[in-house]
Amino acid sequence: INAEYGDFTDLERRQDKCLAEMEQLQARLNKIEVDCAPASTGPGKVDIVIGCGVGSPAVFLGAILARKSNTLIKVFSHSSNTASVDSGVTNKLLKVNRHESDVTGVNIIYKDTSAAYFVDKPGRQVPVFGLSNILRYIARSQDYTALYNESNLNTAAAIDEMLAMVDSLEMKSTAQLLNEFVKIISSTSSAYLCGDNLSIADIALCCCLTASVVSGVQIPRVLREYLDTVARGEYEMRVLKAFI
């Protein structure tokens, strides 16, 4: 019996040794797979031209897009632009992702235009007008489903409704429109407009609010707190802190 027990104990020891060696081999294999895996390319770099008036919310959208895609910004003034360009804002734009990237993906051109527009992949000349349309186009082309997931019909519909309101705010900021957003934000426990996560509706509204703050317009306390909260959240939104 003792001999049989000794054989069984020896077998257990050998089995434990084999299992330990297998774990070591698996760990080495996992490391090799990680080291040899191709780098993830992720969404493509944005390559856009944004045409807008000086102080337009689209200026700050450009900063957010550049930060999210890790590209640089260039700023130009078209011959049609008669408004004074704020060099302080321009300098802050030019510092977005400086020393981290050598690729220019966002070109902002100040023009005499009432609605912002942009052209994706310059040279193709397919203009998209309005802040909400620009954001929807970018979200689709860059596959930013976390910001605008059209497969979730309820959330997408809520985002579209908010974007329609922001479109009116983009054209003319009024106390009535601002108060509508005050009511919406005050009625939810979330930090965001549509659900518990950042969406393109939040980006659009924050760009409009930032434009108001930069131009010296006093916005309601609830909206200022909302803007400050969102600007402290997702990485790309923190770029707004330089302006507000």
N, C-alpha and C positions, 0 to 999 in steps of 0.2 A: 504493500500500500504506500509506504514511504517513497519507494522508488517511483511509483506512478505519480505521486504528488510532486516529487522533484522534477519529473519530466514535464508535468503540467506547468509548474512555475517557470521553468526554463523557456517553455513555449510562449508564455505570457511576456517574458522579458524580450524575446526575439520579436514578438508581435509589436510591442511598444516601440522597439527600436526602429522597426520598419515604418510604423506610422509617423514617427518623428522625422525620419528621413524623407518620407513622402511630403510632409508639410514643408520641409525645407526646399524640396524640389519645386513644389507648387509656388512658394514664395518667390523663388528665383525666376520661374516661368512668368509669374505676374509682372515682375520687374522688367523682364525682357519685352513683354507685350507693351508695357507702358513706354519704354524707351524707344521701341521701334515703330510705335503707332504714328501714322501721319498726322501732322498738325491740323487741328480743326480750323477751317477757314471762316466759318460762321457767315453771317450775311455780308454781301459785298459792300465795299466802301461806297458811300454816297458821292455823287458827282453831279452837283446841281448848281443852277444859277437862280437866285431869288431876286426879283425886281420888286421894289417897294418904296414907299415914301420914307423920308427921314423920321425916325421915331415910331415906325410901324411895329406892331406886335411880331411881324414876320422877321424882324431883325433878331429878336431874342429866340425865335424858333430856330433860326440859323445857328445860334450858339448851342442850343440843346442838341440839334442834329450833329453838329461837329463833335461835341463831347461824346455823344453816344457811339459814333462811328470812328472816333479817334482820328479825325482829320483836322486840317487847318482852315482858317477863314481868310479870304481876301475881300477888301472893301473898295468899291469904286463909286464915283459920282457921275451919273450920266449928264449929258449936256442939257437935258430937259429939266434937271433938278435945280430949283431956285432956292430951296430951303437951306438954312445953315446947318452944316454937319457938326455934331458934337464930337470933338476929338477925344474927349474922355471916354465916351462909349466906344468909339472906334478902337482906341488903344486896348480896352478890355476885350473886345472881340478878337483882336489880333493875338492876344495872349492865350486864347483857348487852345489847349493841347500843345503849346510851344514847348520845345525840347523833348516832346514825346512822340512827335510825328513829323514827317517831312512831306506828307501828301496833302495837297489842298483839295478839299472835297466840297466846300461851300463858298460860293462867290456871291456876295451881296452887292447889288447895284441900286443906288438911290436914284429914283426916277420920279417924275411928276405923274403919279398914278394913284387912283383912289382905292384900288384893291390890289393886294399883293398877288404876284404870280410867280411861278417858277418853271424852269425848263429842266427836265431830267436828262442827264447825259448830254451836255451842251453840243449842239450841232444837229441833234435830231429834231429840235424845234417843235416839241409837242407841249404847249403851255398848259398849265393847270392853275386856275385862278381861285383865290380865297384860301384863308388859313385852314379851314376844315377840309377842303378838297386836297390841299397840299399834304396834310397829315394822313388822310386816308390813302392817298397814292403812295406815300412813303411807307406806311405800315404794310401795304400789300406788296410793294416791290421788294422791300427788305425783309419780308416775312416776320414782322414784329407782331406776332399773334398775341403776345402778352399785353400789348397796348390796344389792340383792336381785333378781337376774335369774332369774325363774322359767322362762325359755326354756332356760336352761342347767341341765338336770335334775340333773346330777351335783353341781354346786356348790350348787344350791338345796337338794338333799337333805342335803348336808353342813352347810349353814347351819341347816336345820330341826333337825338332830340336836343341834347346839351350843345352839340356842335352848331345846330341851327340857331340856338340862342346866342352862342358866341359869335357867329357870323354877324348878327345885328350889332353886337357890342363892338366888334372890330371896325364896323363902318362908322358908328357913332356911339360913344360911351355916354349913357344917360343915367340919371339917378334912378329912374324907374327900372331899367334893365339891371343895374347893379343890385337893387333891392330884391329883384327876382332871384338872383343868385344867393343873396343873403338868406332868403327863406329856404332855399333848397339845402344849403350847407347847414343851416341851423336845425333842420329837421332830421338830420342823419347823424349817427354816432361814428360813421366812418370818416377818415381823413380825406377821402376822395369822393368825387361826384357820383361815380357809377360803380358801386361795389366796394370791395376792400382793397383794390389794387389800382395803381396808376393806370390811366388810360389816355388816349389822345384827346379826350375831352378836357382832362385836367391840364394837359400841356397847352392846349389852345387857350383856356381861360387864364392860366398863369402867365402866358405871353402877353395877353391883353392887360392884365393887372400890372405886370412889370412895366409895360409901356406907359401906363397911367402914372405909376410911381416915379419913373424916370422923368416924365414931363412935369412933375410937381403937382399932379392932381391928387386930392385927398380921397382915398377910398374908404368905405365902411370898415370898422374895426374887425368884424367877422371875416371879411374878405382878406384883410391884411394878415390876420392870424392864419387863415387857410393858406395863403401864399407862402408865408414863412414856414409853415409845417411841411408843405409839399417840397419847398426848396431845400429842406433838410433831409429829404427822403432819398429817392433813387439817385444813383450816381450822376446821371445826365442832367437831373434837375438842379443839382447843387451849383451848376454854373451860373444860375440866376442870382445867387447870393452876392456876386460881384456888382450887380446892378441895383439891388434893392437895399 
